[in-house]
Amino acid sequence: MAVIVSPTQLARELTGSPSPPHTPPTLLDVRWDLAGPSRRPDYEAAHLPGAVYVDLETELAGPVGEGTGRHPLPDPEVFGAAMRRAGVRQGHPVVVYDGGRGWAAARAWWLLRWAGHEDVRVLDGGLAAWEGPLTGEVPQPPEGDFTPRPGTLPVLDADGAAALARTGVLLDARSGERYRGEVEPIDRVAGHIPGAVSAPTTENTVENTAAGVSGNAGNAAGRPPGAFRPAAELAARFAGLGIDTDTEVGVYCGSGVSAAHEVLALAIAGIDAALYPGSWSQWSADPSRPVATGPEPG
């Protein structure tokens, strides 16, 4: 099943095309900035018609506690109530978007899929790529019927992430500088999980192309900044990191948000991956956990 949708395709679906006419997808606006103010005022100023705002900090993450990491998974009941308020229904398609970076939209996509919704896609390129109409009218959708059934997608805890770094491939989706321990603007300790492979999720999108992947410039032509690179290019990138469709893969980042973006990129390439929601913010808060620094061996 598709995990992203182009702006052109979404515009068709919102007008009842292709034939035969069908009910348009439920739209969720999940604009968010790390350590920034709420983006709800931006949503209220202009959003896709029919889209409902969902707050990442309060509805797509649980309260921060001792040893949880900065964005723990939300309580399923709280998450389910937020999704029903937004009009999400089981068996009815959902499209999520953010301002264009894709991280928050991927978090919403991952949570809905983890909670058992089978038809969720991310608007490729987000609001920045949308050329259709916008509105300031805040909709009041009918209450949805979605009830979370957690466990559809695989999740890692700290011990599982440590083990996977030895037996499979554990990807670190943060910037290379944070992976190497050169900088750490947020968490207690700089560095990475021993055995993890650096794979910045920014290199999965058009404006940040990975060196050494042939044909990237031509295939990316005409795609909006922030859009994912084509599936073949993503597969080539992950193959270069030692991953194919048979590899056991896990992903972490700082707090489990940008890692969801990498899980989505892997899904586009046809590769299943587990998410470590606690990520580096949980790992580094535990003094008993080992920390590695410097570039990858070899």
LONU-952038 format. One record per residue (C-alpha): residue in three letters; x, y, z. Coordinates in Angstrom, 2 decimals. Layout:
<kelum residuo="ALA" px="X" py="Y" pz="Z"/>
...
end
This chain:
<kelum residuo="MET" px="0.00" py="0.00" pz="0.00"/>
<kelum residuo="ALA" px="1.24" py="3.50" pz="-0.83"/>
<kelum residuo="VAL" px="2.68" py="5.48" pz="2.08"/>
<kelum residuo="ILE" px="3.01" py="8.88" pz="0.38"/>
<kelum residuo="VAL" px="0.76" py="10.83" pz="-1.96"/>
<kelum residuo="SER" px="1.71" py="13.58" pz="-4.40"/>
<kelum residuo="PRO" px="-0.02" py="16.98" pz="-4.24"/>
<kelum residuo="THR" px="-1.49" py="16.34" pz="-7.69"/>
<kelum residuo="GLN" px="-2.95" py="12.99" pz="-6.68"/>
<kelum residuo="LEU" px="-4.34" py="14.38" pz="-3.42"/>
<kelum residuo="ALA" px="-6.01" py="17.23" pz="-5.30"/>
<kelum residuo="ARG" px="-7.75" py="14.64" pz="-7.51"/>
<kelum residuo="GLU" px="-8.90" py="12.63" pz="-4.50"/>
<kelum residuo="LEU" px="-10.27" py="15.70" pz="-2.74"/>
<kelum residuo="THR" px="-12.50" py="16.40" pz="-5.75"/>
<kelum residuo="GLY" px="-13.77" py="12.84" pz="-5.99"/>
<kelum residuo="SER" px="-11.43" py="11.64" pz="-8.72"/>
<kelum residuo="PRO" px="-10.42" py="9.24" pz="-10.09"/>
<kelum residuo="SER" px="-13.61" py="7.59" pz="-11.24"/>
<kelum residuo="PRO" px="-15.72" py="6.19" pz="-9.67"/>
<kelum residuo="PRO" px="-16.17" py="9.03" pz="-7.17"/>
<kelum residuo="HIS" px="-15.17" py="8.20" pz="-3.64"/>
<kelum residuo="THR" px="-15.21" py="9.92" pz="-0.26"/>
<kelum residuo="PRO" px="-12.16" py="12.20" pz="0.10"/>
<kelum residuo="PRO" px="-9.54" py="11.20" pz="2.67"/>
<kelum residuo="THR" px="-9.53" py="12.60" pz="6.19"/>
<kelum residuo="LEU" px="-6.87" py="15.34" pz="6.36"/>
<kelum residuo="LEU" px="-4.68" py="15.98" pz="9.41"/>
<kelum residuo="ASP" px="-2.47" py="19.08" pz="9.71"/>
<kelum residuo="VAL" px="0.42" py="18.29" pz="12.07"/>
<kelum residuo="ARG" px="2.70" py="21.30" pz="11.60"/>
<kelum residuo="TRP" px="5.31" py="21.40" pz="14.37"/>
<kelum residuo="ASP" px="8.71" py="22.87" pz="15.17"/>
<kelum residuo="LEU" px="11.19" py="21.37" pz="17.60"/>
<kelum residuo="ALA" px="11.41" py="23.65" pz="20.66"/>
<kelum residuo="GLY" px="9.21" py="26.19" pz="18.87"/>
<kelum residuo="PRO" px="5.76" py="27.61" pz="19.66"/>
<kelum residuo="SER" px="2.59" py="25.80" pz="18.67"/>
<kelum residuo="ARG" px="1.84" py="25.99" pz="14.96"/>
<kelum residuo="ARG" px="-1.91" py="26.12" pz="15.57"/>
<kelum residuo="PRO" px="-2.04" py="29.88" pz="14.77"/>
<kelum residuo="ASP" px="-0.49" py="29.10" pz="11.38"/>
<kelum residuo="TYR" px="-3.08" py="26.37" pz="10.85"/>
<kelum residuo="GLU" px="-5.91" py="28.74" pz="11.73"/>
<kelum residuo="ALA" px="-4.58" py="31.29" pz="9.26"/>
<kelum residuo="ALA" px="-4.39" py="28.88" pz="6.31"/>
<kelum residuo="HIS" px="-4.69" py="25.13" pz="5.81"/>
<kelum residuo="LEU" px="-5.99" py="22.58" pz="3.33"/>
<kelum residuo="PRO" px="-9.79" py="22.70" pz="3.24"/>
<kelum residuo="GLY" px="-11.22" py="20.17" pz="5.68"/>
<kelum residuo="ALA" px="-7.94" py="19.54" pz="7.50"/>
<kelum residuo="VAL" px="-8.01" py="19.24" pz="11.29"/>
<kelum residuo="TYR" px="-5.06" py="20.37" pz="13.39"/>
<kelum residuo="VAL" px="-3.36" py="17.77" pz="15.57"/>
<kelum residuo="ASP" px="-0.80" py="18.83" pz="18.17"/>
<kelum residuo="LEU" px="2.34" py="16.69" pz="18.23"/>
<kelum residuo="GLU" px="3.38" py="17.58" pz="21.77"/>
<kelum residuo="THR" px="0.06" py="16.75" pz="23.46"/>
<kelum residuo="GLU" px="-1.68" py="14.32" pz="21.08"/>
<kelum residuo="LEU" px="1.13" py="12.49" pz="19.27"/>
<kelum residuo="ALA" px="3.35" py="12.13" pz="22.34"/>
<kelum residuo="GLY" px="2.83" py="11.25" pz="25.98"/>
<kelum residuo="PRO" px="3.98" py="13.15" pz="29.08"/>
<kelum residuo="VAL" px="7.71" py="13.15" pz="29.66"/>
<kelum residuo="GLY" px="8.71" py="11.11" pz="32.69"/>
<kelum residuo="GLU" px="11.78" py="9.62" pz="34.28"/>
<kelum residuo="GLY" px="13.62" py="7.65" pz="31.62"/>
<kelum residuo="THR" px="10.98" py="8.08" pz="28.90"/>
<kelum residuo="GLY" px="12.80" py="10.21" pz="26.37"/>
<kelum residuo="ARG" px="11.49" py="13.56" pz="25.12"/>
<kelum residuo="HIS" px="8.59" py="12.29" pz="23.01"/>
<kelum residuo="PRO" px="7.31" py="9.02" pz="24.48"/>
<kelum residuo="LEU" px="4.49" py="7.21" pz="22.73"/>
<kelum residuo="PRO" px="1.08" py="8.61" pz="23.71"/>
<kelum residuo="ASP" px="-1.37" py="6.66" pz="25.81"/>
<kelum residuo="PRO" px="-3.52" py="4.77" pz="23.28"/>
<kelum residuo="GLU" px="-6.71" py="6.13" pz="24.80"/>
<kelum residuo="VAL" px="-5.50" py="9.73" pz="24.54"/>
<kelum residuo="PHE" px="-4.28" py="9.16" pz="21.00"/>
<kelum residuo="GLY" px="-7.51" py="7.43" pz="20.00"/>
<kelum residuo="ALA" px="-9.61" py="10.27" pz="21.39"/>
<kelum residuo="ALA" px="-7.55" py="12.81" pz="19.45"/>
<kelum residuo="MET" px="-7.95" py="10.85" pz="16.23"/>
<kelum residuo="ARG" px="-11.71" py="10.43" pz="16.70"/>
<kelum residuo="ARG" px="-12.00" py="14.18" pz="17.38"/>
<kelum residuo="ALA" px="-10.25" py="14.74" pz="14.06"/>
<kelum residuo="GLY" px="-12.76" py="12.49" pz="12.31"/>
<kelum residuo="VAL" px="-10.48" py="9.49" pz="11.75"/>
<kelum residuo="ARG" px="-12.40" py="6.34" pz="10.91"/>
<kelum residuo="GLN" px="-11.25" py="2.77" pz="10.66"/>
<kelum residuo="GLY" px="-11.08" py="1.65" pz="7.03"/>
<kelum residuo="HIS" px="-11.27" py="5.22" pz="5.71"/>
<kelum residuo="PRO" px="-8.14" py="6.78" pz="4.15"/>
<kelum residuo="VAL" px="-6.14" py="9.38" pz="6.05"/>
<kelum residuo="VAL" px="-3.60" py="11.86" pz="4.65"/>
<kelum residuo="VAL" px="-1.30" py="13.76" pz="7.01"/>
<kelum residuo="TYR" px="0.88" py="16.76" pz="6.22"/>
<kelum residuo="ASP" px="3.10" py="19.29" pz="7.94"/>
<kelum residuo="GLY" px="4.92" py="22.42" pz="6.85"/>
<kelum residuo="GLY" px="7.18" py="20.55" pz="4.45"/>
<kelum residuo="ARG" px="10.00" py="18.99" pz="6.46"/>
<kelum residuo="GLY" px="7.98" py="15.81" pz="6.86"/>
<kelum residuo="TRP" px="9.08" py="14.81" pz="10.36"/>
<kelum residuo="ALA" px="5.83" py="15.56" pz="12.19"/>
<kelum residuo="ALA" px="3.72" py="14.09" pz="9.38"/>
<kelum residuo="ALA" px="5.81" py="10.92" pz="9.52"/>
<kelum residuo="ARG" px="5.27" py="10.72" pz="13.28"/>
<kelum residuo="ALA" px="1.50" py="10.87" pz="12.76"/>
<kelum residuo="TRP" px="1.73" py="8.31" pz="9.93"/>
<kelum residuo="TRP" px="3.78" py="5.95" pz="12.07"/>
<kelum residuo="LEU" px="1.50" py="6.25" pz="15.11"/>
<kelum residuo="LEU" px="-1.64" py="5.57" pz="13.09"/>
<kelum residuo="ARG" px="-0.05" py="2.57" pz="11.40"/>
<kelum residuo="TRP" px="1.34" py="1.30" pz="14.73"/>
<kelum residuo="ALA" px="-2.14" py="1.68" pz="16.20"/>
<kelum residuo="GLY" px="-3.72" py="-0.45" pz="13.47"/>
<kelum residuo="HIS" px="-4.98" py="1.99" pz="10.83"/>
<kelum residuo="GLU" px="-4.29" py="0.42" pz="7.45"/>
<kelum residuo="ASP" px="-4.65" py="3.35" pz="5.03"/>
<kelum residuo="VAL" px="-2.46" py="6.31" pz="5.98"/>
<kelum residuo="ARG" px="-0.31" py="8.40" pz="3.64"/>
<kelum residuo="VAL" px="1.91" py="11.45" pz="3.97"/>
<kelum residuo="LEU" px="1.55" py="14.38" pz="1.58"/>
<kelum residuo="ASP" px="4.91" py="14.37" pz="-0.21"/>
<kelum residuo="GLY" px="6.56" py="17.75" pz="0.31"/>
<kelum residuo="GLY" px="3.89" py="18.86" pz="2.77"/>
<kelum residuo="LEU" px="2.10" py="22.17" pz="2.72"/>
<kelum residuo="ALA" px="5.05" py="23.80" pz="0.94"/>
<kelum residuo="ALA" px="4.37" py="21.62" pz="-2.11"/>
<kelum residuo="TRP" px="0.60" py="22.19" pz="-2.17"/>
<kelum residuo="GLU" px="-0.62" py="24.40" pz="-5.01"/>
<kelum residuo="GLY" px="-4.34" py="24.07" pz="-4.36"/>
<kelum residuo="PRO" px="-6.66" py="26.30" pz="-2.34"/>
<kelum residuo="LEU" px="-6.17" py="27.07" pz="1.34"/>
<kelum residuo="THR" px="-8.69" py="28.23" pz="3.91"/>
<kelum residuo="GLY" px="-8.87" py="29.67" pz="7.41"/>
<kelum residuo="GLU" px="-12.17" py="27.95" pz="8.13"/>
<kelum residuo="VAL" px="-11.79" py="25.45" pz="10.97"/>
<kelum residuo="PRO" px="-13.92" py="22.36" pz="10.28"/>
<kelum residuo="GLN" px="-15.98" py="20.44" pz="12.80"/>
<kelum residuo="PRO" px="-15.90" py="16.88" pz="11.44"/>
<kelum residuo="PRO" px="-18.23" py="14.16" pz="12.68"/>
<kelum residuo="GLU" px="-16.73" py="12.06" pz="15.46"/>
<kelum residuo="GLY" px="-14.64" py="9.24" pz="14.06"/>
<kelum residuo="ASP" px="-14.73" py="5.61" pz="15.17"/>
<kelum residuo="PHE" px="-11.01" py="4.76" pz="15.18"/>
<kelum residuo="THR" px="-9.93" py="2.61" pz="18.12"/>
<kelum residuo="PRO" px="-6.17" py="2.06" pz="18.45"/>
<kelum residuo="ARG" px="-4.85" py="-1.49" pz="18.42"/>
<kelum residuo="PRO" px="-1.16" py="-0.90" pz="19.23"/>
<kelum residuo="GLY" px="1.48" py="-3.27" pz="17.95"/>
<kelum residuo="THR" px="0.95" py="-3.35" pz="14.19"/>
<kelum residuo="LEU" px="4.41" py="-1.87" pz="13.61"/>
<kelum residuo="PRO" px="7.52" py="-3.09" pz="15.48"/>
<kelum residuo="VAL" px="8.97" py="-1.09" pz="18.37"/>
<kelum residuo="LEU" px="12.36" py="-1.30" pz="20.06"/>
<kelum residuo="ASP" px="13.28" py="-0.53" pz="23.64"/>
<kelum residuo="ALA" px="16.83" py="0.37" pz="24.72"/>
<kelum residuo="ASP" px="17.91" py="-3.26" pz="25.14"/>
<kelum residuo="GLY" px="16.39" py="-4.18" pz="21.78"/>
<kelum residuo="ALA" px="18.18" py="-1.30" pz="20.07"/>
<kelum residuo="ALA" px="21.50" py="-2.37" pz="21.60"/>
<kelum residuo="ALA" px="20.98" py="-5.94" pz="20.44"/>
<kelum residuo="LEU" px="19.93" py="-4.93" pz="16.93"/>
<kelum residuo="ALA" px="23.08" py="-2.83" pz="16.55"/>
<kelum residuo="ARG" px="24.98" py="-6.11" pz="16.89"/>
<kelum residuo="THR" px="22.74" py="-8.49" pz="14.93"/>
<kelum residuo="GLY" px="21.21" py="-6.27" pz="12.23"/>
<kelum residuo="VAL" px="21.45" py="-2.62" pz="11.25"/>
<kelum residuo="LEU" px="20.52" py="0.17" pz="13.65"/>
<kelum residuo="LEU" px="20.28" py="3.52" pz="11.87"/>
<kelum residuo="ASP" px="20.88" py="6.85" pz="13.58"/>
<kelum residuo="ALA" px="18.66" py="9.38" pz="11.77"/>
<kelum residuo="ARG" px="20.22" py="12.49" pz="13.36"/>
<kelum residuo="SER" px="22.79" py="14.73" pz="11.71"/>
<kelum residuo="GLY" px="26.28" py="13.36" pz="11.26"/>
<kelum residuo="GLU" px="27.65" py="15.94" pz="13.71"/>
<kelum residuo="ARG" px="25.40" py="14.70" pz="16.49"/>
<kelum residuo="TYR" px="26.12" py="11.06" pz="15.65"/>
<kelum residuo="ARG" px="29.87" py="11.69" pz="15.86"/>
<kelum residuo="GLY" px="29.47" py="13.54" pz="19.15"/>
<kelum residuo="GLU" px="30.83" py="16.82" pz="17.83"/>
<kelum residuo="VAL" px="27.75" py="18.74" pz="19.00"/>
<kelum residuo="GLU" px="24.77" py="17.96" pz="21.20"/>
<kelum residuo="PRO" px="22.32" py="20.86" pz="21.49"/>
<kelum residuo="ILE" px="19.59" py="19.07" pz="23.43"/>
<kelum residuo="ASP" px="20.50" py="15.86" pz="25.23"/>
<kelum residuo="ARG" px="22.74" py="15.17" pz="28.22"/>
<kelum residuo="VAL" px="25.52" py="13.32" pz="26.42"/>
<kelum residuo="ALA" px="26.92" py="13.59" pz="22.88"/>
<kelum residuo="GLY" px="27.54" py="10.54" pz="20.73"/>
<kelum residuo="HIS" px="25.63" py="7.51" pz="19.49"/>
<kelum residuo="ILE" px="24.58" py="3.98" pz="20.39"/>
<kelum residuo="PRO" px="27.57" py="1.66" pz="19.92"/>
<kelum residuo="GLY" px="27.29" py="-0.19" pz="16.61"/>
<kelum residuo="ALA" px="24.73" py="2.20" pz="15.11"/>
<kelum residuo="VAL" px="25.17" py="3.43" pz="11.54"/>
<kelum residuo="SER" px="24.91" py="7.14" pz="10.70"/>
<kelum residuo="ALA" px="22.05" py="7.76" pz="8.25"/>
<kelum residuo="PRO" px="20.74" py="11.34" pz="8.49"/>
<kelum residuo="THR" px="17.11" py="11.34" pz="7.42"/>
<kelum residuo="THR" px="17.65" py="14.71" pz="5.73"/>
<kelum residuo="GLU" px="19.43" py="12.79" pz="2.97"/>
<kelum residuo="ASN" px="16.19" py="10.99" pz="2.10"/>
<kelum residuo="THR" px="14.68" py="14.14" pz="0.61"/>
<kelum residuo="VAL" px="15.23" py="16.02" pz="-2.62"/>
<kelum residuo="GLU" px="17.08" py="19.08" pz="-1.36"/>
<kelum residuo="ASN" px="19.61" py="16.95" pz="0.52"/>
<kelum residuo="THR" px="20.98" py="14.41" pz="-1.93"/>
<kelum residuo="ALA" px="23.42" py="11.74" pz="-0.83"/>
<kelum residuo="ALA" px="26.71" py="11.68" pz="-2.69"/>
<kelum residuo="GLY" px="27.45" py="8.63" pz="-4.76"/>
<kelum residuo="VAL" px="23.88" py="7.74" pz="-5.73"/>
<kelum residuo="SER" px="23.80" py="7.78" pz="-9.51"/>
<kelum residuo="GLY" px="21.00" py="9.50" pz="-11.37"/>
<kelum residuo="ASN" px="19.76" py="11.50" pz="-8.39"/>
<kelum residuo="ALA" px="19.68" py="14.89" pz="-10.07"/>
<kelum residuo="GLY" px="17.69" py="13.69" pz="-13.03"/>
<kelum residuo="ASN" px="15.18" py="11.64" pz="-11.06"/>
<kelum residuo="ALA" px="14.61" py="14.45" pz="-8.56"/>
<kelum residuo="ALA" px="13.95" py="17.06" pz="-11.24"/>
<kelum residuo="GLY" px="10.62" py="18.76" pz="-10.76"/>
<kelum residuo="ARG" px="10.07" py="17.35" pz="-7.28"/>
<kelum residuo="PRO" px="9.41" py="19.97" pz="-4.58"/>
<kelum residuo="PRO" px="11.98" py="20.58" pz="-1.83"/>
<kelum residuo="GLY" px="11.21" py="18.33" pz="1.12"/>
<kelum residuo="ALA" px="9.74" py="15.60" pz="-1.11"/>
<kelum residuo="PHE" px="11.18" py="12.12" pz="-0.77"/>
<kelum residuo="ARG" px="13.68" py="10.93" pz="-3.31"/>
<kelum residuo="PRO" px="12.33" py="8.24" pz="-5.66"/>
<kelum residuo="ALA" px="12.02" py="4.71" pz="-4.30"/>
<kelum residuo="ALA" px="14.89" py="3.34" pz="-6.40"/>
<kelum residuo="GLU" px="17.24" py="6.03" pz="-5.09"/>
<kelum residuo="LEU" px="16.22" py="5.37" pz="-1.51"/>
<kelum residuo="ALA" px="16.76" py="1.64" pz="-2.01"/>
<kelum residuo="ALA" px="20.22" py="2.38" pz="-3.41"/>
<kelum residuo="ARG" px="21.03" py="4.61" pz="-0.46"/>
<kelum residuo="PHE" px="20.02" py="1.97" pz="2.07"/>
<kelum residuo="ALA" px="21.82" py="-0.76" pz="0.13"/>
<kelum residuo="GLY" px="24.95" py="1.33" pz="0.54"/>
<kelum residuo="LEU" px="24.36" py="1.16" pz="4.29"/>
<kelum residuo="GLY" px="24.19" py="-2.63" pz="4.19"/>
<kelum residuo="ILE" px="20.40" py="-2.94" pz="4.06"/>
<kelum residuo="ASP" px="18.14" py="-4.94" pz="1.77"/>
<kelum residuo="THR" px="14.62" py="-6.30" pz="2.14"/>
<kelum residuo="ASP" px="15.86" py="-9.21" pz="4.26"/>
<kelum residuo="THR" px="17.85" py="-7.11" pz="6.74"/>
<kelum residuo="GLU" px="16.55" py="-6.59" pz="10.27"/>
<kelum residuo="VAL" px="16.52" py="-2.80" pz="10.62"/>
<kelum residuo="GLY" px="15.85" py="-0.39" pz="13.46"/>
<kelum residuo="VAL" px="15.92" py="3.42" pz="13.58"/>
<kelum residuo="TYR" px="16.41" py="6.01" pz="16.29"/>
<kelum residuo="CYS" px="16.98" py="9.76" pz="16.42"/>
<kelum residuo="GLY" px="16.89" py="12.30" pz="19.23"/>
<kelum residuo="SER" px="13.37" py="11.67" pz="20.48"/>
<kelum residuo="GLY" px="11.59" py="9.36" pz="18.04"/>
<kelum residuo="VAL" px="10.21" py="11.99" pz="15.63"/>
<kelum residuo="SER" px="12.72" py="12.28" pz="12.79"/>
<kelum residuo="ALA" px="13.34" py="8.53" pz="13.11"/>
<kelum residuo="ALA" px="9.73" py="8.00" pz="11.97"/>
<kelum residuo="HIS" px="10.65" py="9.97" pz="8.84"/>
<kelum residuo="GLU" px="13.45" py="7.48" pz="8.18"/>
<kelum residuo="VAL" px="11.10" py="4.54" pz="8.79"/>
<kelum residuo="LEU" px="8.81" py="6.11" pz="6.19"/>
<kelum residuo="ALA" px="11.70" py="6.46" pz="3.72"/>
<kelum residuo="LEU" px="12.56" py="2.81" pz="4.27"/>
<kelum residuo="ALA" px="8.91" py="1.87" pz="3.65"/>
<kelum residuo="ILE" px="8.99" py="3.76" pz="0.34"/>
<kelum residuo="ALA" px="12.01" py="1.63" pz="-0.57"/>
<kelum residuo="GLY" px="10.10" py="-1.53" pz="0.36"/>
<kelum residuo="ILE" px="11.98" py="-2.16" pz="3.62"/>
<kelum residuo="ASP" px="10.34" py="-2.77" pz="6.99"/>
<kelum residuo="ALA" px="11.97" py="-1.19" pz="10.03"/>
<kelum residuo="ALA" px="11.39" py="-0.97" pz="13.78"/>
<kelum residuo="LEU" px="11.32" py="2.36" pz="15.61"/>
<kelum residuo="TYR" px="13.08" py="3.04" pz="18.90"/>
<kelum residuo="PRO" px="10.70" py="5.70" pz="20.33"/>
<kelum residuo="GLY" px="12.88" py="6.59" pz="23.33"/>
<kelum residuo="SER" px="15.83" py="7.21" pz="21.00"/>
<kelum residuo="TRP" px="18.95" py="9.10" pz="22.07"/>
<kelum residuo="SER" px="17.09" py="11.24" pz="24.63"/>
<kelum residuo="GLN" px="16.22" py="8.08" pz="26.57"/>
<kelum residuo="TRP" px="19.47" py="6.24" pz="25.94"/>
<kelum residuo="SER" px="21.76" py="9.13" pz="26.92"/>
<kelum residuo="ALA" px="19.79" py="9.88" pz="30.10"/>
<kelum residuo="ASP" px="20.80" py="6.48" pz="31.52"/>
<kelum residuo="PRO" px="24.40" py="6.66" pz="32.84"/>
<kelum residuo="SER" px="24.70" py="2.87" pz="32.60"/>
<kelum residuo="ARG" px="24.32" py="2.91" pz="28.82"/>
<kelum residuo="PRO" px="27.55" py="2.97" pz="26.77"/>
<kelum residuo="VAL" px="28.18" py="5.87" pz="24.43"/>
<kelum residuo="ALA" px="30.26" py="5.85" pz="21.24"/>
<kelum residuo="THR" px="31.73" py="8.90" pz="19.50"/>
<kelum residuo="GLY" px="33.63" py="9.59" pz="16.33"/>
<kelum residuo="PRO" px="33.03" py="8.41" pz="12.75"/>
<kelum residuo="GLU" px="31.94" py="4.94" pz="11.76"/>
<kelum residuo="PRO" px="34.72" py="2.33" pz="11.63"/>
<kelum residuo="GLY" px="36.36" py="1.94" pz="8.24"/>
end
